[in-house]
Amino acid sequence: MAPNTLTELLKLPSGDRAELAMALWASLDDASRGTELALTPERITEGGVVLLAHVLRLLVTLIGVGLTAREIDEIWPIGSSAAFKARRTQEP
């Protein structure tokens, strides 16, 4: 799957993504369902980045930008939350 395709799929509402996943699963035969997906290091990294982005988005939604930025600073004190800090200064 091309990276752009994955990006477009992630833009779909979660309900639509779930329906698509279920439809794709139902379309597989038993032999295909047992086949392992070969993951390259690049795809594993991409999956980790996507997962982290979703977790951060959820944190911002639940606890706000400011507290999320402070938590990130605690975990990654090297200034990795610069984007959060910039956004926090722009909030009303």
N, C-alpha and C positions, 0 to 999 in steps of 0.2 A: 504494500500500500504506500502510495506516495505521501510524503509529509504533509503536503497541502490538503490531501483528502482527509487525513486525520484531523487537521485543524478545522476543516469545514464540518466534519462530523461532531466535533466537540462544541461547535456553536449551536447545535440542535438542542432543544429543550430536553431535560433528562428523561421525560416520559417517552419522547420520540426515540431517543437513543436506546432505551430499554426495549421498546417494541421492535426496533430494528435488530437488536441483539437476539431477541427471542425468535424472530422470524429467520434470522441466519442460522441459529442453532437448530431450529425445526427443519431447515432445508438440508441438513447434513444427514448422510446415512450413518449407520452404526460404525462402519470401518473408519469413516472420516472423523467421527467424534473421538475415537481413540488415538488418533494421530497427534503426535507432539508437534508443537509449533517451534520451528527453529528460530531462536532469538539471537540476533547479533549483539555485540556489546553496544553498538550505536542505538539499537532499538530499546535495549534495557535502559540506557541512559535517558533516552527520550521519554520513556514511560515514567521514570523517576522524576523527571522535570515536570511532566504533566501532573503527576500525583501531588508533588509539592505545591504546584500552582493552585490546585483545587483545595488543598488543605489551608493554604494561606488565604485564599478567597473566603473560605468558610470562617476562619479565625477573624478576619476583618468584619465579616457580617455579624458574627456573634459578640465579639468584644470590642470592636472598633479599631480604627487605624492606629491610634496612639498606643494603646496597650499591646497590640500586635507588634508594633515597632519596638517597644521596650522588651518584649519577650524574645524577638529575633536578636536584638542586641545582646541579650544574655547568652543566647546559644552561639551566635556568630559575632563576637565583639569586634571584628575587624571592619565594621562599618558597612556590612552587607545590606543594611536596611536603609540605605541612602534614598532609595526611591520612596519608601514609606515616609521618611523624614521630609522629603521635598513635598510630598502630597499633603502631609499633616500641616505644613506651614501655609498651604493654599486653601485649607478648609476654612469655612466661615466661623 
